[in-house]
Structure formats: C-alpha cells, structure tokens
Amino acid sequence: YRGKMSEGMDFKDNYCRAVFCVGIPFPSAKDNRIHFKKLWNDRIYKDENLAYPNGDTWYRQQAYRALNQALGRCIRHRLDY
C-alpha cells in the first residue's frame, strides 16, 4: 500500500478486474514523526477536547485512508467491476 505499486498507477476499466487487499497499511509505529503526532493528538484531545481525534484514532484513520486510496485506484465508478 504505502510506497508500493498501488501509488501512481491507474487501473481503470479493463486494466483491473479483481482486487485483493491483504492486511491494513498502518504507518510505521517506530517512526518518530508518527509517535510524536500520536502524543500531540492525545494531548490536544485531552486538554482542549476539540473535534480532534485522539492518537490511536488518528493512527487508524491514516491506515484506512491509505487502504481507501489504494482501492480507489482500481474501483473508479459503479460500472467498473
């Protein structure tokens, strides 16, 4: 998913007739940027109680956003089967 062949490719109409998604592409938990973003979201969520997701919710949203983007490269419209 992330950094794989699904990025930058266009599989519309007859170029793709089956889609198999194996696993969910979570960002690397060892990346310092991810770690500190989760901490920051937790702090904002707890301190200010805004419409911000907490760190774990944000982390999951990033994974599902990458999954939706990868699937969107294959499934373009209702007649694209």
mmCIF file of the N, C-alpha and C atoms, coordinates in Angstrom:
data_MODEL
# 
_entry.id   MODEL 
# 
loop_
_atom_site.group_PDB 
_atom_site.id 
_atom_site.type_symbol 
_atom_site.label_atom_id 
_atom_site.label_alt_id 
_atom_site.label_comp_id 
_atom_site.label_asym_id 
_atom_site.label_entity_id 
_atom_site.label_seq_id 
_atom_site.pdbx_PDB_ins_code 
_atom_site.Cartn_x 
_atom_site.Cartn_y 
_atom_site.Cartn_z 
_atom_site.occupancy 
_atom_site.B_iso_or_equiv 
_atom_site.pdbx_formal_charge 
_atom_site.auth_seq_id 
_atom_site.auth_comp_id 
_atom_site.auth_asym_id 
_atom_site.auth_atom_id 
_atom_site.pdbx_PDB_model_num 
ATOM 1   N N  . TYR A 1 1  ? 0.828   -1.176 0.000   1.00 0.00 ? 1  TYR A N  1 
ATOM 2   C CA . TYR A 1 1  ? 0.000   0.000  0.000   1.00 0.00 ? 1  TYR A CA 1 
ATOM 3   C C  . TYR A 1 1  ? 0.873   1.240  0.000   1.00 0.00 ? 1  TYR A C  1 
ATOM 4   N N  . ARG A 1 2  ? 1.384   1.645  1.132   1.00 0.00 ? 2  ARG A N  1 
ATOM 5   C CA . ARG A 1 2  ? 2.230   2.844  1.194   1.00 0.00 ? 2  ARG A CA 1 
ATOM 6   C C  . ARG A 1 2  ? 3.564   2.549  0.513   1.00 0.00 ? 2  ARG A C  1 
ATOM 7   N N  . GLY A 1 3  ? 3.858   3.354  -0.506  1.00 0.00 ? 3  GLY A N  1 
ATOM 8   C CA . GLY A 1 3  ? 5.121   3.180  -1.203  1.00 0.00 ? 3  GLY A CA 1 
ATOM 9   C C  . GLY A 1 3  ? 5.169   1.933  -2.074  1.00 0.00 ? 3  GLY A C  1 
ATOM 10  N N  . LYS A 1 4  ? 4.047   1.335  -2.281  1.00 0.00 ? 4  LYS A N  1 
ATOM 11  C CA . LYS A 1 4  ? 4.002   0.127  -3.114  1.00 0.00 ? 4  LYS A CA 1 
ATOM 12  C C  . LYS A 1 4  ? 3.524   0.495  -4.516  1.00 0.00 ? 4  LYS A C  1 
ATOM 13  N N  . MET A 1 5  ? 3.255   -0.499 -5.311  1.00 0.00 ? 5  MET A N  1 
ATOM 14  C CA . MET A 1 5  ? 2.855   -0.269 -6.690  1.00 0.00 ? 5  MET A CA 1 
ATOM 15  C C  . MET A 1 5  ? 1.482   0.393  -6.810  1.00 0.00 ? 5  MET A C  1 
ATOM 16  N N  . SER A 1 6  ? 0.702   0.403  -5.761  1.00 0.00 ? 6  SER A N  1 
ATOM 17  C CA . SER A 1 6  ? -0.635  0.997  -5.840  1.00 0.00 ? 6  SER A CA 1 
ATOM 18  C C  . SER A 1 6  ? -0.583  2.509  -5.991  1.00 0.00 ? 6  SER A C  1 
ATOM 19  N N  . GLU A 1 7  ? 0.539   3.130  -5.659  1.00 0.00 ? 7  GLU A N  1 
ATOM 20  C CA . GLU A 1 7  ? 0.641   4.579  -5.766  1.00 0.00 ? 7  GLU A CA 1 
ATOM 21  C C  . GLU A 1 7  ? 1.163   4.958  -7.151  1.00 0.00 ? 7  GLU A C  1 
ATOM 22  N N  . GLY A 1 8  ? 0.489   5.896  -7.780  1.00 0.00 ? 8  GLY A N  1 
ATOM 23  C CA . GLY A 1 8  ? 0.913   6.383  -9.081  1.00 0.00 ? 8  GLY A CA 1 
ATOM 24  C C  . GLY A 1 8  ? 0.425   5.552  -10.250 1.00 0.00 ? 8  GLY A C  1 
ATOM 25  N N  . MET A 1 9  ? -0.370  4.549  -10.002 1.00 0.00 ? 9  MET A N  1 
ATOM 26  C CA . MET A 1 9  ? -0.885  3.685  -11.072 1.00 0.00 ? 9  MET A CA 1 
ATOM 27  C C  . MET A 1 9  ? -2.370  3.970  -11.270 1.00 0.00 ? 9  MET A C  1 
ATOM 28  N N  . ASP A 1 10 ? -2.847  3.722  -12.486 1.00 0.00 ? 10 ASP A N  1 
ATOM 29  C CA . ASP A 1 10 ? -4.257  3.920  -12.807 1.00 0.00 ? 10 ASP A CA 1 
ATOM 30  C C  . ASP A 1 10 ? -4.787  2.618  -13.398 1.00 0.00 ? 10 ASP A C  1 
ATOM 31  N N  . PHE A 1 11 ? -5.586  1.903  -12.614 1.00 0.00 ? 11 PHE A N  1 
ATOM 32  C CA . PHE A 1 11 ? -6.131  0.609  -13.052 1.00 0.00 ? 11 PHE A CA 1 
ATOM 33  C C  . PHE A 1 11 ? -7.609  0.745  -13.379 1.00 0.00 ? 11 PHE A C  1 
ATOM 34  N N  . LYS A 1 12 ? -7.955  1.496  -14.387 1.00 0.00 ? 12 LYS A N  1 
ATOM 35  C CA . LYS A 1 12 ? -9.363  1.698  -14.704 1.00 0.00 ? 12 LYS A CA 1 
ATOM 36  C C  . LYS A 1 12 ? -9.856  0.694  -15.745 1.00 0.00 ? 12 LYS A C  1 
ATOM 37  N N  . ASP A 1 13 ? -11.148 0.492  -15.752 1.00 0.00 ? 13 ASP A N  1 
ATOM 38  C CA . ASP A 1 13 ? -11.859 -0.352 -16.713 1.00 0.00 ? 13 ASP A CA 1 
ATOM 39  C C  . ASP A 1 13 ? -11.217 -1.731 -16.865 1.00 0.00 ? 13 ASP A C  1 
ATOM 40  N N  . ASN A 1 14 ? -10.733 -2.087 -18.050 1.00 0.00 ? 14 ASN A N  1 
ATOM 41  C CA . ASN A 1 14 ? -10.225 -3.435 -18.293 1.00 0.00 ? 14 ASN A CA 1 
ATOM 42  C C  . ASN A 1 14 ? -8.830  -3.704 -17.734 1.00 0.00 ? 14 ASN A C  1 
ATOM 43  N N  . TYR A 1 15 ? -8.193  -2.730 -17.134 1.00 0.00 ? 15 TYR A N  1 
ATOM 44  C CA . TYR A 1 15 ? -6.850  -2.937 -16.603 1.00 0.00 ? 15 TYR A CA 1 
ATOM 45  C C  . TYR A 1 15 ? -6.855  -3.671 -15.266 1.00 0.00 ? 15 TYR A C  1 
ATOM 46  N N  . CYS A 1 16 ? -8.018  -3.772 -14.660 1.00 0.00 ? 16 CYS A N  1 
ATOM 47  C CA . CYS A 1 16 ? -8.100  -4.479 -13.378 1.00 0.00 ? 16 CYS A CA 1 
ATOM 48  C C  . CYS A 1 16 ? -9.506  -5.048 -13.212 1.00 0.00 ? 16 CYS A C  1 
ATOM 49  N N  . ARG A 1 17 ? -9.592  -6.331 -12.955 1.00 0.00 ? 17 ARG A N  1 
ATOM 50  C CA . ARG A 1 17 ? -10.891 -6.965 -12.763 1.00 0.00 ? 17 ARG A CA 1 
ATOM 51  C C  . ARG A 1 17 ? -11.015 -7.642 -11.406 1.00 0.00 ? 17 ARG A C  1 
ATOM 52  N N  . ALA A 1 18 ? -9.955  -7.678 -10.627 1.00 0.00 ? 18 ALA A N  1 
ATOM 53  C CA . ALA A 1 18 ? -10.021 -8.258 -9.284  1.00 0.00 ? 18 ALA A CA 1 
ATOM 54  C C  . ALA A 1 18 ? -9.134  -7.446 -8.353  1.00 0.00 ? 18 ALA A C  1 
ATOM 55  N N  . VAL A 1 19 ? -9.588  -7.314 -7.127  1.00 0.00 ? 19 VAL A N  1 
ATOM 56  C CA . VAL A 1 19 ? -8.833  -6.574 -6.133  1.00 0.00 ? 19 VAL A CA 1 
ATOM 57  C C  . VAL A 1 19 ? -8.709  -7.437 -4.885  1.00 0.00 ? 19 VAL A C  1 
ATOM 58  N N  . PHE A 1 20 ? -7.499  -7.656 -4.431  1.00 0.00 ? 20 PHE A N  1 
ATOM 59  C CA . PHE A 1 20 ? -7.244  -8.392 -3.198  1.00 0.00 ? 20 PHE A CA 1 
ATOM 60  C C  . PHE A 1 20 ? -6.447  -7.480 -2.277  1.00 0.00 ? 20 PHE A C  1 
ATOM 61  N N  . CYS A 1 21 ? -7.004  -7.215 -1.136  1.00 0.00 ? 21 CYS A N  1 
ATOM 62  C CA . CYS A 1 21 ? -6.307  -6.403 -0.138  1.00 0.00 ? 21 CYS A CA 1 
ATOM 63  C C  . CYS A 1 21 ? -5.936  -7.319 1.020   1.00 0.00 ? 21 CYS A C  1 
ATOM 64  N N  . VAL A 1 22 ? -4.665  -7.409 1.275   1.00 0.00 ? 22 VAL A N  1 
ATOM 65  C CA . VAL A 1 22 ? -4.178  -8.273 2.345   1.00 0.00 ? 22 VAL A CA 1 
ATOM 66  C C  . VAL A 1 22 ? -3.571  -7.387 3.422   1.00 0.00 ? 22 VAL A C  1 
ATOM 67  N N  . GLY A 1 23 ? -4.225  -7.331 4.555   1.00 0.00 ? 23 GLY A N  1 
ATOM 68  C CA . GLY A 1 23 ? -3.732  -6.523 5.658   1.00 0.00 ? 23 GLY A CA 1 
ATOM 69  C C  . GLY A 1 23 ? -4.146  -5.067 5.546   1.00 0.00 ? 23 GLY A C  1 
ATOM 70  N N  . ILE A 1 24 ? -3.870  -4.338 6.589   1.00 0.00 ? 24 ILE A N  1 
ATOM 71  C CA . ILE A 1 24 ? -4.182  -2.911 6.652   1.00 0.00 ? 24 ILE A CA 1 
ATOM 72  C C  . ILE A 1 24 ? -2.861  -2.172 6.769   1.00 0.00 ? 24 ILE A C  1 
ATOM 73  N N  . PRO A 1 25 ? -2.629  -1.165 5.926   1.00 0.00 ? 25 PRO A N  1 
ATOM 74  C CA . PRO A 1 25 ? -1.317  -0.496 5.876   1.00 0.00 ? 25 PRO A CA 1 
ATOM 75  C C  . PRO A 1 25 ? -1.117  0.547  6.969   1.00 0.00 ? 25 PRO A C  1 
ATOM 76  N N  . PHE A 1 26 ? -0.902  0.100  8.201   1.00 0.00 ? 26 PHE A N  1 
ATOM 77  C CA . PHE A 1 26 ? -0.650  1.045  9.285   1.00 0.00 ? 26 PHE A CA 1 
ATOM 78  C C  . PHE A 1 26 ? 0.712   1.704  9.082   1.00 0.00 ? 26 PHE A C  1 
ATOM 79  N N  . PRO A 1 27 ? 0.814   2.997  9.409   1.00 0.00 ? 27 PRO A N  1 
ATOM 80  C CA . PRO A 1 27 ? 2.122   3.652  9.345   1.00 0.00 ? 27 PRO A CA 1 
ATOM 81  C C  . PRO A 1 27 ? 3.083   3.003  10.343  1.00 0.00 ? 27 PRO A C  1 
ATOM 82  N N  . SER A 1 28 ? 4.366   3.168  10.104  1.00 0.00 ? 28 SER A N  1 
ATOM 83  C CA . SER A 1 28 ? 5.376   2.572  10.981  1.00 0.00 ? 28 SER A CA 1 
ATOM 84  C C  . SER A 1 28 ? 5.291   3.192  12.368  1.00 0.00 ? 28 SER A C  1 
ATOM 85  N N  . ALA A 1 29 ? 5.021   2.383  13.359  1.00 0.00 ? 29 ALA A N  1 
ATOM 86  C CA . ALA A 1 29 ? 4.907   2.868  14.737  1.00 0.00 ? 29 ALA A CA 1 
ATOM 87  C C  . ALA A 1 29 ? 6.271   3.274  15.292  1.00 0.00 ? 29 ALA A C  1 
ATOM 88  N N  . LYS A 1 30 ? 7.342   2.840  14.647  1.00 0.00 ? 30 LYS A N  1 
ATOM 89  C CA . LYS A 1 30 ? 8.691   3.179  15.104  1.00 0.00 ? 30 LYS A CA 1 
ATOM 90  C C  . LYS A 1 30 ? 9.165   4.534  14.589  1.00 0.00 ? 30 LYS A C  1 
ATOM 91  N N  . ASP A 1 31 ? 8.434   5.107  13.651  1.00 0.00 ? 31 ASP A N  1 
ATOM 92  C CA . ASP A 1 31 ? 8.788   6.416  13.104  1.00 0.00 ? 31 ASP A CA 1 
ATOM 93  C C  . ASP A 1 31 ? 8.532   7.492  14.155  1.00 0.00 ? 31 ASP A C  1 
ATOM 94  N N  . ASN A 1 32 ? 9.536   8.319  14.433  1.00 0.00 ? 32 ASN A N  1 
ATOM 95  C CA . ASN A 1 32 ? 9.385   9.358  15.450  1.00 0.00 ? 32 ASN A CA 1 
ATOM 96  C C  . ASN A 1 32 ? 8.268   10.341 15.122  1.00 0.00 ? 32 ASN A C  1 
ATOM 97  N N  . ARG A 1 33 ? 8.100   10.656 13.841  1.00 0.00 ? 33 ARG A N  1 
ATOM 98  C CA . ARG A 1 33 ? 7.030   11.584 13.456  1.00 0.00 ? 33 ARG A CA 1 
ATOM 99  C C  . ARG A 1 33 ? 5.667   11.024 13.818  1.00 0.00 ? 33 ARG A C  1 
ATOM 100 N N  . ILE A 1 34 ? 5.468   9.741  13.606  1.00 0.00 ? 34 ILE A N  1 
ATOM 101 C CA . ILE A 1 34 ? 4.198   9.087  13.945  1.00 0.00 ? 34 ILE A CA 1 
ATOM 102 C C  . ILE A 1 34 ? 4.013   9.078  15.467  1.00 0.00 ? 34 ILE A C  1 
ATOM 103 N N  . HIS A 1 35 ? 5.061   8.715  16.181  1.00 0.00 ? 35 HIS A N  1 
ATOM 104 C CA . HIS A 1 35 ? 4.997   8.658  17.646  1.00 0.00 ? 35 HIS A CA 1 
ATOM 105 C C  . HIS A 1 35 ? 4.617   10.014 18.237  1.00 0.00 ? 35 HIS A C  1 
ATOM 106 N N  . PHE A 1 36 ? 5.304   11.072 17.795  1.00 0.00 ? 36 PHE A N  1 
ATOM 107 C CA . PHE A 1 36 ? 5.038   12.397 18.354  1.00 0.00 ? 36 PHE A CA 1 
ATOM 108 C C  . PHE A 1 36 ? 3.701   12.965 17.898  1.00 0.00 ? 36 PHE A C  1 
ATOM 109 N N  . LYS A 1 37 ? 3.259   12.618 16.694  1.00 0.00 ? 37 LYS A N  1 
ATOM 110 C CA . LYS A 1 37 ? 1.934   13.052 16.232  1.00 0.00 ? 37 LYS A CA 1 
ATOM 111 C C  . LYS A 1 37 ? 0.846   12.413 17.092  1.00 0.00 ? 37 LYS A C  1 
ATOM 112 N N  . LYS A 1 38 ? 1.004   11.139 17.422  1.00 0.00 ? 38 LYS A N  1 
ATOM 113 C CA . LYS A 1 38 ? 0.032   10.479 18.294  1.00 0.00 ? 38 LYS A CA 1 
ATOM 114 C C  . LYS A 1 38 ? 0.003   11.131 19.675  1.00 0.00 ? 38 LYS A C  1 
ATOM 115 N N  . LEU A 1 39 ? 1.191   11.432 20.211  1.00 0.00 ? 39 LEU A N  1 
ATOM 116 C CA . LEU A 1 39 ? 1.247   12.095 21.515  1.00 0.00 ? 39 LEU A CA 1 
ATOM 117 C C  . LEU A 1 39 ? 0.597   13.472 21.463  1.00 0.00 ? 39 LEU A C  1 
ATOM 118 N N  . TRP A 1 40 ? 0.872   14.215 20.404  1.00 0.00 ? 40 TRP A N  1 
ATOM 119 C CA . TRP A 1 40 ? 0.294   15.552 20.252  1.00 0.00 ? 40 TRP A CA 1 
ATOM 120 C C  . TRP A 1 40 ? -1.225  15.471 20.161  1.00 0.00 ? 40 TRP A C  1 
ATOM 121 N N  . ASN A 1 41 ? -1.736  14.539 19.366  1.00 0.00 ? 41 ASN A N  1 
ATOM 122 C CA . ASN A 1 41 ? -3.188  14.380 19.242  1.00 0.00 ? 41 ASN A CA 1 
ATOM 123 C C  . ASN A 1 41 ? -3.812  13.991 20.579  1.00 0.00 ? 41 ASN A C  1 
ATOM 124 N N  . ASP A 1 42 ? -3.142  13.122 21.322  1.00 0.00 ? 42 ASP A N  1 
ATOM 125 C CA . ASP A 1 42 ? -3.654  12.751 22.649  1.00 0.00 ? 42 ASP A CA 1 
ATOM 126 C C  . ASP A 1 42 ? -3.729  13.969 23.562  1.00 0.00 ? 42 ASP A C  1 
ATOM 127 N N  . ARG A 1 43 ? -2.694  14.800 23.523  1.00 0.00 ? 43 ARG A N  1 
ATOM 128 C CA . ARG A 1 43 ? -2.665  15.989 24.378  1.00 0.00 ? 43 ARG A CA 1 
ATOM 129 C C  . ARG A 1 43 ? -3.757  16.981 24.000  1.00 0.00 ? 43 ARG A C  1 
ATOM 130 N N  . ILE A 1 44 ? -3.897  17.260 22.720  1.00 0.00 ? 44 ILE A N  1 
ATOM 131 C CA . ILE A 1 44 ? -4.931  18.192 22.257  1.00 0.00 ? 44 ILE A CA 1 
ATOM 132 C C  . ILE A 1 44 ? -6.316  17.648 22.585  1.00 0.00 ? 44 ILE A C  1 
ATOM 133 N N  . TYR A 1 45 ? -6.511  16.360 22.364  1.00 0.00 ? 45 TYR A N  1 
ATOM 134 C CA . TYR A 1 45 ? -7.807  15.726 22.631  1.00 0.00 ? 45 TYR A CA 1 
ATOM 135 C C  . TYR A 1 45 ? -8.156  15.828 24.114  1.00 0.00 ? 45 TYR A C  1 
ATOM 136 N N  . LYS A 1 46 ? -7.160  15.583 24.975  1.00 0.00 ? 46 LYS A N  1 
ATOM 137 C CA . LYS A 1 46 ? -7.403  15.589 26.418  1.00 0.00 ? 46 LYS A CA 1 
ATOM 138 C C  . LYS A 1 46 ? -7.530  17.017 26.974  1.00 0.00 ? 46 LYS A C  1 
ATOM 139 N N  . ASP A 1 47 ? -6.643  17.903 26.544  1.00 0.00 ? 47 ASP A N  1 
ATOM 140 C CA . ASP A 1 47 ? -6.599  19.249 27.118  1.00 0.00 ? 47 ASP A CA 1 
ATOM 141 C C  . ASP A 1 47 ? -7.712  20.162 26.600  1.00 0.00 ? 47 ASP A C  1 
ATOM 142 N N  . GLU A 1 48 ? -7.912  20.145 25.307  1.00 0.00 ? 48 GLU A N  1 
ATOM 143 C CA . GLU A 1 48 ? -8.835  21.119 24.722  1.00 0.00 ? 48 GLU A CA 1 
ATOM 144 C C  . GLU A 1 48 ? -10.162 20.519 24.293  1.00 0.00 ? 48 GLU A C  1 
ATOM 145 N N  . ASN A 1 49 ? -10.210 19.180 24.204  1.00 0.00 ? 49 ASN A N  1 
ATOM 146 C CA . ASN A 1 49 ? -11.436 18.470 23.869  1.00 0.00 ? 49 ASN A CA 1 
ATOM 147 C C  . ASN A 1 49 ? -12.105 19.033 22.613  1.00 0.00 ? 49 ASN A C  1 
ATOM 148 N N  . LEU A 1 50 ? -11.274 19.315 21.613  1.00 0.00 ? 50 LEU A N  1 
ATOM 149 C CA . LEU A 1 50 ? -11.790 19.806 20.340  1.00 0.00 ? 50 LEU A CA 1 
ATOM 150 C C  . LEU A 1 50 ? -12.255 18.630 19.483  1.00 0.00 ? 50 LEU A C  1 
ATOM 151 N N  . ALA A 1 51 ? -12.592 18.920 18.282  1.00 0.00 ? 51 ALA A N  1 
ATOM 152 C CA . ALA A 1 51 ? -13.027 17.865 17.372  1.00 0.00 ? 51 ALA A CA 1 
ATOM 153 C C  . ALA A 1 51 ? -11.824 17.146 16.766  1.00 0.00 ? 51 ALA A C  1 
ATOM 154 N N  . TYR A 1 52 ? -10.772 17.008 17.554  1.00 0.00 ? 52 TYR A N  1 
ATOM 155 C CA . TYR A 1 52 ? -9.578  16.292 17.116  1.00 0.00 ? 52 TYR A CA 1 
ATOM 156 C C  . TYR A 1 52 ? -9.686  14.839 17.530  1.00 0.00 ? 52 TYR A C  1 
ATOM 157 N N  . PRO A 1 53 ? -9.221  13.922 16.684  1.00 0.00 ? 53 PRO A N  1 
ATOM 158 C CA . PRO A 1 53 ? -9.191  12.519 17.127  1.00 0.00 ? 53 PRO A CA 1 
ATOM 159 C C  . PRO A 1 53 ? -8.030  12.313 18.087  1.00 0.00 ? 53 PRO A C  1 
ATOM 160 N N  . ASN A 1 54 ? -8.163  11.360 18.985  1.00 0.00 ? 54 ASN A N  1 
ATOM 161 C CA . ASN A 1 54 ? -7.022  11.047 19.848  1.00 0.00 ? 54 ASN A CA 1 
ATOM 162 C C  . ASN A 1 54 ? -5.952  10.340 19.011  1.00 0.00 ? 54 ASN A C  1 
ATOM 163 N N  . GLY A 1 55 ? -4.814  10.038 19.617  1.00 0.00 ? 55 GLY A N  1 
ATOM 164 C CA . GLY A 1 55 ? -3.688  9.470  18.870  1.00 0.00 ? 55 GLY A CA 1 
ATOM 165 C C  . GLY A 1 55 ? -3.991  8.150  18.193  1.00 0.00 ? 55 GLY A C  1 
ATOM 166 N N  . ASP A 1 56 ? -4.656  7.252  18.894  1.00 0.00 ? 56 ASP A N  1 
ATOM 167 C CA . ASP A 1 56 ? -4.966  5.942  18.312  1.00 0.00 ? 56 ASP A CA 1 
ATOM 168 C C  . ASP A 1 56 ? -5.983  6.048  17.179  1.00 0.00 ? 56 ASP A C  1 
ATOM 169 N N  . THR A 1 57 ? -6.968  6.909  17.343  1.00 0.00 ? 57 THR A N  1 
ATOM 170 C CA . THR A 1 57 ? -7.958  7.106  16.280  1.00 0.00 ? 57 THR A CA 1 
ATOM 171 C C  . THR A 1 57 ? -7.296  7.695  15.046  1.00 0.00 ? 57 THR A C  1 
ATOM 172 N N  . TRP A 1 58 ? -6.435  8.680  15.238  1.00 0.00 ? 58 TRP A N  1 
ATOM 173 C CA . TRP A 1 58 ? -5.699  9.278  14.117  1.00 0.00 ? 58 TRP A CA 1 
ATOM 174 C C  . TRP A 1 58 ? -4.853  8.235  13.402  1.00 0.00 ? 58 TRP A C  1 
ATOM 175 N N  . TYR A 1 59 ? -4.186  7.372  14.165  1.00 0.00 ? 59 TYR A N  1 
ATOM 176 C CA . TYR A 1 59 ? -3.332  6.313  13.612  1.00 0.00 ? 59 TYR A CA 1 
ATOM 177 C C  . TYR A 1 59 ? -4.143  5.364  12.731  1.00 0.00 ? 59 TYR A C  1 
ATOM 178 N N  . ARG A 1 60 ? -5.311  4.954  13.221  1.00 0.00 ? 60 ARG A N  1 
ATOM 179 C CA . ARG A 1 60 ? -6.182  4.078  12.430  1.00 0.00 ? 60 ARG A CA 1 
ATOM 180 C C  . ARG A 1 60 ? -6.706  4.788  11.184  1.00 0.00 ? 60 ARG A C  1 
ATOM 181 N N  . GLN A 1 61 ? -7.045  6.072  11.312  1.00 0.00 ? 61 GLN A N  1 
ATOM 182 C CA . GLN A 1 61 ? -7.537  6.825  10.157  1.00 0.00 ? 61 GLN A CA 1 
ATOM 183 C C  . GLN A 1 61 ? -6.500  6.875  9.042   1.00 0.00 ? 61 GLN A C  1 
ATOM 184 N N  . GLN A 1 62 ? -5.236  7.006  9.399   1.00 0.00 ? 62 GLN A N  1 
ATOM 185 C CA . GLN A 1 62 ? -4.175  7.040  8.390   1.00 0.00 ? 62 GLN A CA 1 
ATOM 186 C C  . GLN A 1 62 ? -4.105  5.719  7.629   1.00 0.00 ? 62 GLN A C  1 
ATOM 187 N N  . ALA A 1 63 ? -4.265  4.620  8.346   1.00 0.00 ? 63 ALA A N  1 
ATOM 188 C CA . ALA A 1 63 ? -4.222  3.301  7.703   1.00 0.00 ? 63 ALA A CA 1 
ATOM 189 C C  . ALA A 1 63 ? -5.407  3.115  6.759   1.00 0.00 ? 63 ALA A C  1 
ATOM 190 N N  . TYR A 1 64 ? -6.596  3.458  7.218   1.00 0.00 ? 64 TYR A N  1 
ATOM 191 C CA . TYR A 1 64 ? -7.778  3.266  6.378   1.00 0.00 ? 64 TYR A CA 1 
ATOM 192 C C  . TYR A 1 64 ? -7.806  4.253  5.207   1.00 0.00 ? 64 TYR A C  1 
ATOM 193 N N  . ARG A 1 65 ? -7.229  5.412  5.390   1.00 0.00 ? 65 ARG A N  1 
ATOM 194 C CA . ARG A 1 65 ? -7.133  6.362  4.276   1.00 0.00 ? 65 ARG A CA 1 
ATOM 195 C C  . ARG A 1 65 ? -6.235  5.791  3.175   1.00 0.00 ? 65 ARG A C  1 
ATOM 196 N N  . ALA A 1 66 ? -5.111  5.188  3.557   1.00 0.00 ? 66 ALA A N  1 
ATOM 197 C CA . ALA A 1 66 ? -4.211  4.570  2.576   1.00 0.00 ? 66 ALA A CA 1 
ATOM 198 C C  . ALA A 1 66 ? -4.903  3.395  1.881   1.00 0.00 ? 66 ALA A C  1 
ATOM 199 N N  . LEU A 1 67 ? -5.664  2.617  2.631   1.00 0.00 ? 67 LEU A N  1 
ATOM 200 C CA . LEU A 1 67 ? -6.403  1.489  2.054   1.00 0.00 ? 67 LEU A CA 1 
ATOM 201 C C  . LEU A 1 67 ? -7.437  1.986  1.054   1.00 0.00 ? 67 LEU A C  1 
ATOM 202 N N  . ASN A 1 68 ? -8.210  3.005  1.429   1.00 0.00 ? 68 ASN A N  1 
ATOM 203 C CA . ASN A 1 68 ? -9.218  3.553  0.518   1.00 0.00 ? 68 ASN A CA 1 
ATOM 204 C C  . ASN A 1 68 ? -8.589  4.130  -0.740  1.00 0.00 ? 68 ASN A C  1 
ATOM 205 N N  . GLN A 1 69 ? -7.446  4.766  -0.595  1.00 0.00 ? 69 GLN A N  1 
ATOM 206 C CA . GLN A 1 69 ? -6.772  5.326  -1.761  1.00 0.00 ? 69 GLN A CA 1 
ATOM 207 C C  . GLN A 1 69 ? -6.313  4.218  -2.704  1.00 0.00 ? 69 GLN A C  1 
ATOM 208 N N  . ALA A 1 70 ? -5.761  3.150  -2.152  1.00 0.00 ? 70 ALA A N  1 
ATOM 209 C CA . ALA A 1 70 ? -5.310  2.034  -2.984  1.00 0.00 ? 70 ALA A CA 1 
ATOM 210 C C  . ALA A 1 70 ? -6.491  1.378  -3.699  1.00 0.00 ? 70 ALA A C  1 
ATOM 211 N N  . LEU A 1 71 ? -7.596  1.183  -2.990  1.00 0.00 ? 71 LEU A N  1 
ATOM 212 C CA . LEU A 1 71 ? -8.777  0.589  -3.622  1.00 0.00 ? 71 LEU A CA 1 
ATOM 213 C C  . LEU A 1 71 ? -9.375  1.527  -4.665  1.00 0.00 ? 71 LEU A C  1 
ATOM 214 N N  . GLY A 1 72 ? -9.307  2.814  -4.418  1.00 0.00 ? 72 GLY A N  1 
ATOM 215 C CA . GLY A 1 72 ? -9.849  3.792  -5.358  1.00 0.00 ? 72 GLY A CA 1 
ATOM 216 C C  . GLY A 1 72 ? -9.126  3.811  -6.684  1.00 0.00 ? 72 GLY A C  1 
ATOM 217 N N  . ARG A 1 73 ? -7.918  3.283  -6.718  1.00 0.00 ? 73 ARG A N  1 
ATOM 218 C CA . ARG A 1 73 ? -7.182  3.216  -7.981  1.00 0.00 ? 73 ARG A CA 1 
ATOM 219 C C  . ARG A 1 73 ? -7.715  2.102  -8.869  1.00 0.00 ? 73 ARG A C  1 
ATOM 220 N N  . CYS A 1 74 ? -8.438  1.164  -8.275  1.00 0.00 ? 74 CYS A N  1 
ATOM 221 C CA . CYS A 1 74 ? -8.993  0.042  -9.038  1.00 0.00 ? 74 CYS A CA 1 
ATOM 222 C C  . CYS A 1 74 ? -10.488 0.179  -9.267  1.00 0.00 ? 74 CYS A C  1 
ATOM 223 N N  . ILE A 1 75 ? -11.194 0.725  -8.324  1.00 0.00 ? 75 ILE A N  1 
ATOM 224 C CA . ILE A 1 75 ? -12.646 0.849  -8.408  1.00 0.00 ? 75 ILE A CA 1 
ATOM 225 C C  . ILE A 1 75 ? -12.959 2.321  -8.640  1.00 0.00 ? 75 ILE A C  1 
ATOM 226 N N  . ARG A 1 76 ? -13.243 2.689  -9.898  1.00 0.00 ? 76 ARG A N  1 
ATOM 227 C CA . ARG A 1 76 ? -13.407 4.090  -10.263 1.00 0.00 ? 76 ARG A CA 1 
ATOM 228 C C  . ARG A 1 76 ? -14.861 4.552  -10.335 1.00 0.00 ? 76 ARG A C  1 
ATOM 229 N N  . HIS A 1 77 ? -15.754 3.679  -10.761 1.00 0.00 ? 77 HIS A N  1 
ATOM 230 C CA . HIS A 1 77 ? -17.158 4.066  -10.908 1.00 0.00 ? 77 HIS A CA 1 
ATOM 231 C C  . HIS A 1 77 ? -18.022 2.810  -10.791 1.00 0.00 ? 77 HIS A C  1 
ATOM 232 N N  . ARG A 1 78 ? -19.325 2.983  -10.757 1.00 0.00 ? 78 ARG A N  1 
ATOM 233 C CA . ARG A 1 78 ? -20.231 1.856  -10.488 1.00 0.00 ? 78 ARG A CA 1 
ATOM 234 C C  . ARG A 1 78 ? -20.189 0.769  -11.553 1.00 0.00 ? 78 ARG A C  1 
ATOM 235 N N  . LEU A 1 79 ? -19.794 1.092  -12.784 1.00 0.00 ? 79 LEU A N  1 
ATOM 236 C CA . LEU A 1 79 ? -19.707 0.082  -13.841 1.00 0.00 ? 79 LEU A CA 1 
ATOM 237 C C  . LEU A 1 79 ? -18.320 -0.532 -13.949 1.00 0.00 ? 79 LEU A C  1 
ATOM 238 N N  . ASP A 1 80 ? -17.426 -0.104 -13.134 1.00 0.00 ? 80 ASP A N  1 
ATOM 239 C CA . ASP A 1 80 ? -16.059 -0.624 -13.138 1.00 0.00 ? 80 ASP A CA 1 
ATOM 240 C C  . ASP A 1 80 ? -16.002 -1.827 -12.226 1.00 0.00 ? 80 ASP A C  1 
ATOM 241 N N  . TYR A 1 81 ? -16.175 -3.005 -12.780 1.00 0.00 ? 81 TYR A N  1 
ATOM 242 C CA . TYR A 1 81 ? -16.229 -4.232 -11.983 1.00 0.00 ? 81 TYR A CA 1 
ATOM 243 C C  . TYR A 1 81 ? -15.021 -5.094 -12.217 1.00 0.00 ? 81 TYR A C  1 
# 
